[in-house]
Amino acid sequence: MNLNIIEHMSKKNIGFSGLVLLVGLLSFSSVKANAADKIPTDDKNFPSLLTSSADAPQLKHQSDSLYDLIALNLYGLERDVFFTAYKGYQILLNKGAIKKKNILTVCDYSQSSNNKRLYIIDVKEGRLLYNTFVSHGKNSGGEYATSFSNLQSSNKSSLGFMVTAETYRGKAGYSLRFNGMEAGINSNVRNRDIVLHGSNFVNTRVMQERGTIGNSLGCPAVPLAQHKQIIDAIKGGSCFFVNHPDSWYTRTSAIINAKFDLAPEINNAVLAQQLPEKTGGSTGNGVTEIGTLK
């Protein structure tokens, strides 16, 4: 990781709630310099911001605010991809499907597998926790994933919104199961044993030797050196979104095509509870640079 970027990010360790509160009143540069409010860390005080009627520009404002706060563009995540992930996260939160409400993970298969395309975000604190390599299925493509499946023995990755479940120890060691949230798209991930696990073939050394990181049998495998920390960060009911601009998926997904409204009274209730700003540690904005071990 470029140390200048880490140093730059350490200066923006501010609360997302304060940014939302000032949207429309101040420019983003002013917000980043002065906002210090925190959204409560108690999950009971972290409700969904959605109801269920029509599209809400407010959701886009919130998504853009968080995107700019974390400066996700510096890490290669496109703004529209994050908006899709944040929208689906809010929908699942509204349905009560998410238990670990502060974590949103984006696995962006629109990017080359040589990129660090896995993003683990703390949406309460406005922090990028992990950014690293992640594999796709061997039958999904080479450097780029282009084909996806919900079928047994396809050895392809599945797209869409999932929720993390329990951990276990299997052939790949410490691993994390998923529950698919989209019927016909990823509803078979549990039966297919599509899990998050560590791999010795997902790192910079392999990429440099082979031209790309290793593929899996459909699992999102991450660098072995940090897989335990990653699993522990997202296990137990957090939102996990696998993105790709696949035309069939974008037409079919009920979550992507959902319409809704924000509930401002809920938003204000959350923002009314303020916590002091946290002090950044030696890792700047809290981003863990991984996947580069030899």
N, C-alpha and C positions, 0 to 999 in steps of 0.2 A: 504494500500500500504506500502510495506517495505520502511522505510524512507531512508535506505541506497541506495536503487535504485533511489529514487527521487533525493538524493544528487548526485549520480553518473550521472544522466541524466542532472543535471544543469550544469555540466562541459562540456557538448557537445552541447550547444545551439549555433550552428554555421550554416551558410548558406549552403543550398544544392548546390547552384550554384558554390560556391567555391570548394566544393568537386568534382563535375563533372569536373571542369576545370583542376583539378590536378590528376584525375584518370589516371593511367598508368605512372605517373611521381613519385608519392610518395606512400608509404604504407598507409593503412587506419589509422594507429595510428598517423602518421605524419600529415595526412590531418585533422583529428579531432582536433589535437592540434593547427594547424596554420591557417586553412581556415576561413575567416571571411566575404566573399562576400555574397551579398544577391541578389536573383532574384527580379526584379522590382515588386512592389506591384500593379502596374497599370495593369489590365487585358488586356488592349490593347497591352501591351508588353509581353504577356505571351502566345505565340502561341503554337500549337501542334508541336511536334518534329518529326512527321511522314510524310512520303509520302506513296506510295502504291505498292511497288514492291515485295521485298523478305524479309525474316527474317533478323533482324539486331542484331548482338551481342551487339551493342552499347546500345540498349534498355535494355538488361540484365545488362550491366554495370551500367547504370543509376539507374535501379531498385535496384540492390544490394547496390549501394552507399547510396541511401536514406534509405534502410532497415538497413544498418549498422550504419548510422549516428544517426538514432532514437533509435537504439538497440531494434527493434521490437521483437526480440527473447526473450527478458526479459519479455515481456508481452504475450507470448504464440502464437504469429502469425508466422506461418511457412513462410520461405523465398519464396517457390514456390507459395503459396497462394497470397502473396503480389505481386509477379511478374505478376500473372494472372490479379489481380486487376489493377495494374499500366498499363499493356498493354491495357486492355479494356478502361481505362480512357483516354489514349493517342488516341485510335481509335475514341472514342466519341468526344474528343476535336478536332481532325482533321476534323470530320464531322460537326462541329459547333453545336453539341447537348448540350454542356455544357456552361452555362452562369456564374456560380460561379466556376471559374477555379482553385482556390487554394485548394478546399476541395475534398478529396477522403475518402469515408467511406467503410469499409469492415465489413460485417456481416458474421462471419465465422461459419456456421452451421456444419462444420466437427468436431467442439469441443463440449464437454459436455455443457449442458445448465447451469451447475454449475460453468462454467468458465466465466470470463469477456471477451466475444467473439465479442464485438462490438468495432471497432477501427475507430476513426475519426481523420484524418491526414491532416495537413496543408502541402501540398507538396511544397509550395513556401518557407516556413520558415523552413521546415524540423523538424516539431514538431508533437507529438502525443497530440491532444487536449483533447480527451475523450477516456476512456477505461472502459467499464461497461458491465453489464448483458443485454441480449436481449432475448426475448421469441421467440418460434416458434409455428406453428399451432398445435392444440391438436390432429389432425389426421396425423400430420407429424411424431410423435413419442413421447416417454417419455423423459428421460434424454437426449437422442440423437435424432436428427432429421434424419429420414431415407427415408421419402417419401414426394414428392412434387407435386404440381399441378398448372395448369393455369385455372382450371375450377371453375365456380360459385358453391357456397355452399359446396365446398370440405373441408373447414376448414383446409386446408393445406397451408404451406408457398410456395412461388414461388422463384425460383432460378434466378441467372443471373444479368445482368446489367440494372439498372434503373436510372432515373434522378429525383431528387426531384422537386416538383412543389409547389403549393400554400398551405397555411395553412387555417384552418377553425376550428370552435368550434362545436363539435358534442356530441354524447353520452359519448365519452371517454374524453371530454374536448378538450383542445388545441391539434390539430392533424395536420399531414403533409401528403399530397398526393404524390403519385409517378406516373411517366409515364414509362411504361415498354418499353425497347429498343430492346427486342428480341421476334420476332413473334413466337407464339406457345409455348413460354417458360414463359414469364411474361407479355404478351401484354394485359392481362385482369385485371391487378392489379387495375386499376382505377375503372373499372366496378364492381369488386369484393369488393371495399372499403378496399383494403389492404393498410393501412396507418401506419405511425409511431405515437405512442401515449404513454402516461404514464400509469403505472399500479401499484397498491398497492401489486400485487402478484409477482412482479419482484424485488427481493432484497434478501439480505443475511438472514434476519429473516425468510422469507418464506422458503428459501432453507434449513435452519437448522431445521425448524419445520417439513417440508414435505419430505425432502430429495432431492428436486429439486425446482427450481422456477416455477411459474405458466405458463401454456400454454395460447395461444390466439386462435382466430378463423382464424389465418393465418397472423396476423399483427406482425411486429417486434416491440413489446412493450418494453419500457425501464423503469427504476426506476422513479416513479412519482416525486420524489424530484428534479430531474434534467431534466425532459423531456422538459421543456420550453427552457432551455439553449441549449440543444442538437438540438432541432428543429430549433431554431434561427440560430444556427451555420451552418446548412446544407441546409436550405430551399432555394428555388429560383434558382434551376438549377445546383446542384452539382451531382457528380457521386456517386452512391450507388451500391455496388456490394455484392450480396448474394452468398456465396461460399458453395459448397459441392462437394466431388468427385463422384458425381452421373454419372454413365457411359453413360446414355442416354443424359444427358445435355452436357457432355464433347465431345460427338460425334456430337451433333446437333448444338451447339452454333457457329454461324458464327463469333462472336467476338473472342471467345477463339481460334478458328482455323484460324484466319486471318493471312496473311503474309504481311510484310511491310518493309520499310527502314526508317532509321532516316535521317533527313536533317541536316548535320553538320553546314551549313551556318546559319540556323535559330538558332541553339544552340549557336553558337559563338556570334550572334547578341544579344541574351539575356544575355549572360555572360559578354558582354562588358559593360553593365550598372551595376555599383556596388553601393550598398547602405551600410552604416555603420552597424556594428553588433548591434543587439538589446541587451539590458541588461536584464538578467533573473530576474524574480520576485521571490516572496516567494515560488512559486510552482515549482521551479527548472526549468525543461525543458518545463513547461507549461501543463503537464499531469494533468487532473482533475480526481482524484480518487473518484468514485461515486458508488452507489449501495450498500453501506455497512451500511446504516442507519437502526437503529432498528425499 
